[in-house]
Amino acid sequence: MEVVGGVPVVQLNNAGLRFVVPSDGRGPGLSAVDLTVRDLAEVVNRAQARGLAAGPDRVEICGVRFHLRQA
């Protein structure tokens, strides 16, 4: 484990796990995932078509926020 910007991070082969202080009132647990996607607009459009909460760069599924970045 290393500390990046004051945040503990566990580096994996193709990802990193950041452990942040709970700030949304839900307590400890998985709150968000950062994903790099090939077609951000398509991911958001498909999520909205399925009735999921989605914004220009995020999708929420079962209370977990997926922050999307264009590849």
C-alpha positions in Angstrom: 0.0 0.0 0.0 1.1 3.5 -0.7 -0.3 7.0 0.1 -1.2 9.2 -2.9 -2.3 12.7 -2.1 -3.0 11.7 1.5 -5.2 8.8 0.4 -4.2 5.2 1.0 -4.0 3.3 -2.3 -3.5 -0.4 -3.1 -2.1 -0.8 -6.6 -3.2 -3.8 -8.7 -2.1 -4.8 -12.2 -4.6 -2.7 -14.0 -6.3 -0.7 -11.2 -5.9 1.0 -7.9 -8.1 0.8 -4.8 -8.4 4.1 -2.9 -9.6 4.2 0.7 -11.3 7.5 1.4 -13.1 8.9 4.4 -16.9 8.3 4.1 -18.5 11.6 3.2 -22.0 10.6 1.8 -23.6 9.5 5.1 -23.8 5.8 4.1 -20.9 4.7 6.3 -18.0 2.5 5.2 -18.2 0.4 2.1 -17.8 0.5 -1.7 -19.2 3.8 -2.9 -17.7 4.4 -6.3 -15.7 2.9 -9.1 -13.6 4.8 -11.7 -13.8 3.2 -15.2 -12.2 4.1 -18.5 -14.6 3.3 -21.4 -14.4 3.2 -25.2 -17.7 5.1 -25.8 -18.8 7.2 -22.8 -21.9 8.5 -24.5 -23.0 5.0 -25.4 -22.6 3.7 -21.9 -24.6 6.6 -20.5 -27.3 6.3 -23.1 -27.7 2.5 -22.4 -27.8 3.1 -18.7 -30.5 5.8 -19.1 -32.5 3.5 -21.4 -32.6 0.9 -18.6 -33.9 3.5 -16.1 -30.6 3.9 -14.2 -29.5 7.2 -12.7 -26.9 8.6 -15.1 -25.2 11.9 -15.9 -22.8 13.0 -18.5 -19.9 11.0 -17.0 -21.4 8.7 -14.4 -23.9 5.9 -13.9 -25.3 4.7 -10.6 -26.2 1.0 -10.1 -27.5 -0.2 -6.7 -26.1 2.8 -4.9 -22.6 2.4 -6.4 -21.4 5.3 -8.6 -19.5 4.5 -11.7 -17.4 7.5 -12.7 -16.7 7.2 -16.4 -13.7 8.4 -18.4 -13.4 8.3 -22.2 -10.5 6.0 -23.3 
